[in-house]
């Protein structure tokens, strides 16, 4: 018996019904993290805006092969090289021109010109600060509050271009979609995508979002906008840190 006193449906009936509901015309957001970056090209000092390593390019190709099956309507990308190079094979596979959105850049850091040893020390020391100081972001760089505001504004802009806008209902955020449900890809970073996940899922931010929603290089997550009665739609996390495409390509 079910919790309401009704007989349980035949095995598989409820699962099939839920699967049909997920296949209906809902908006989807695919959040792809960039492939492996080459932080110290040629073994030299670190750079703030690295491209991909050869391994990172292979990761990007594997992600493109998988995501190209999703009938994407648009691709949005961070301005940083590692994200733009990750988006290139996806653009080629889909015929879509990636749109660079400045606000999707990763949270700022201050590591230009440092050796790899100094870079490692920079992040270790930054992590060991008192928790309240994490709101300041990484030492000498962008604050987390500024980063969060920048990313969520960029996300609102991206969704607004496709007729999706949020509104507050009491203590909750619901979304209205004025057009046919779009399938959108964002190619960005661990921190950017984590903030996007938490924001769309209507969670209170913490200054270590990249740990709360930690994704691997070239992994992607899927959000789906689901109807919530007459109120509008809310975002549902359908897949997180998907890496099967990397395993299938022998990259994991």
Residue pairs with C-beta under 8 A, 6 or more apart in sequence:
1 7
1 8
2 8
21 226
22 224
22 238
25 180
25 181
26 181
26 224
26 225
26 226
26 227
26 233
27 162
27 164
27 177
27 181
27 182
27 183
27 184
27 224
27 225
27 233
28 70
28 181
28 182
28 183
28 184
28 222
28 223
28 224
28 225
28 238
29 184
29 185
29 186
29 196
29 200
29 222
29 223
29 224
29 225
29 235
30 67
30 70
30 72
30 183
30 184
30 185
30 186
30 220
30 221
30 222
31 185
31 186
31 188
31 193
31 196
31 197
31 215
31 220
31 221
31 222
31 223
32 63
32 67
32 86
32 87
32 90
32 185
32 186
32 187
32 188
32 193
32 218
32 219
32 220
33 188
33 189
33 190
33 193
33 215
33 216
33 217
33 218
33 219
33 220
34 52
34 56
34 60
34 78
34 80
34 82
34 83
34 85
34 86
34 187
34 188
34 189
34 217
34 218
35 52
35 53
35 55
35 56
35 57
35 58
35 59
35 60
35 63
35 82
35 85
35 86
35 217
35 218
36 52
36 53
36 55
36 56
36 59
36 217
36 218
37 50
37 51
37 52
37 53
37 56
37 82
38 50
38 51
38 52
38 53
38 56
39 46
39 47
39 50
39 116
39 119
40 46
40 47
40 116
41 47
41 50
41 51
45 113
45 114
45 115
46 111
46 112
46 113
46 114
46 115
46 116
46 119
47 112
48 109
48 111
48 112
49 80
49 81
49 82
50 81
50 82
51 81
51 82
51 85
52 59
52 60
52 81
52 82
52 85
52 86
55 251
56 82
56 85
56 86
56 217
56 218
57 85
58 249
58 251
59 86
59 217
59 218
59 246
59 251
60 85
60 86
60 87
60 88
60 89
60 90
60 218
61 89
61 249
62 218
62 245
62 246
62 248
62 249
62 251
63 86
63 89
63 90
63 218
63 220
63 245
63 246
64 89
64 90
64 92
64 93
65 89
65 93
65 245
65 249
66 220
66 242
66 244
66 245
67 90
67 93
67 185
67 220
68 90
68 93
68 94
70 183
70 185
71 183
72 90
72 94
72 96
72 183
72 184
72 185
73 96
73 162
73 182
73 183
73 184
74 96
74 99
74 161
74 162
74 182
74 184
74 185
75 87
75 90
75 91
75 94
75 96
75 97
75 98
75 99
75 184
75 185
75 186
75 187
76 98
76 99
76 100
76 101
76 104
76 158
76 184
76 185
76 186
76 187
77 83
77 84
77 86
77 87
77 98
77 99
77 100
77 101
77 104
77 186
77 187
77 188
78 84
78 100
78 101
78 104
78 105
78 106
78 187
78 188
78 189
78 192
79 100
79 101
79 102
79 104
79 105
80 105
80 106
80 189
82 189
83 104
83 187
83 188
83 189
84 98
84 100
84 187
86 187
86 218
87 98
87 187
88 98
90 96
90 98
90 185
90 187
91 97
91 98
98 187
101 154
101 157
101 158
102 154
103 150
103 151
103 153
103 154
103 155
103 157
104 151
104 154
104 186
104 188
104 189
104 192
105 150
105 188
105 189
105 192
106 188
106 189
106 190
106 191
106 192
107 137
107 138
107 141
107 142
107 144
107 147
107 191
107 192
108 137
108 138
108 141
108 142
108 147
109 122
109 138
109 141
110 122
110 138
110 139
110 140
110 141
111 118
111 119
111 122
114 122
122 138
122 139
123 138
125 139
126 138
126 139
134 144
134 207
134 208
135 143
135 144
135 145
135 207
136 143
136 144
137 143
137 144
137 146
137 147
137 207
144 205
144 207
147 191
147 195
148 195
148 199
148 205
148 209
151 192
151 195
151 196
151 199
152 195
152 196
152 199
155 196
155 199
155 200
156 165
156 166
158 184
158 186
159 165
159 166
159 175
159 184
162 179
162 182
162 184
163 177
163 178
163 179
163 182
164 175
164 176
164 177
164 178
164 182
164 225
165 175
165 176
165 178
166 173
166 174
166 175
166 176
167 173
167 174
167 175
167 176
167 232
169 231
169 232
172 202
172 234
173 202
173 234
174 228
174 231
174 232
174 233
174 234
175 225
175 232
175 233
175 234
175 235
176 232
176 233
177 225
177 233
181 225
186 192
186 193
186 196
188 196
190 210
190 214
190 215
191 209
191 210
193 213
193 215
193 221
194 209
194 210
194 211
194 212
194 213
194 214
194 215
195 205
195 209
197 209
197 213
197 221
197 223
197 237
197 240
198 204
198 205
198 206
198 209
198 212
198 213
199 205
200 223
200 235
201 223
201 235
201 237
202 234
202 235
206 212
213 221
213 240
214 241
215 221
215 240
215 241
216 241
216 243
216 246
216 252
218 243
218 246
218 251
219 241
219 242
219 243
219 246
220 239
220 242
221 237
221 239
221 240
221 241
221 242
222 237
222 238
222 239
222 240
222 242
223 235
223 236
223 237
223 238
224 235
224 236
224 238
225 233
225 234
225 235
225 236
226 233
226 234
226 235
226 236
227 233
228 234
243 252
246 252
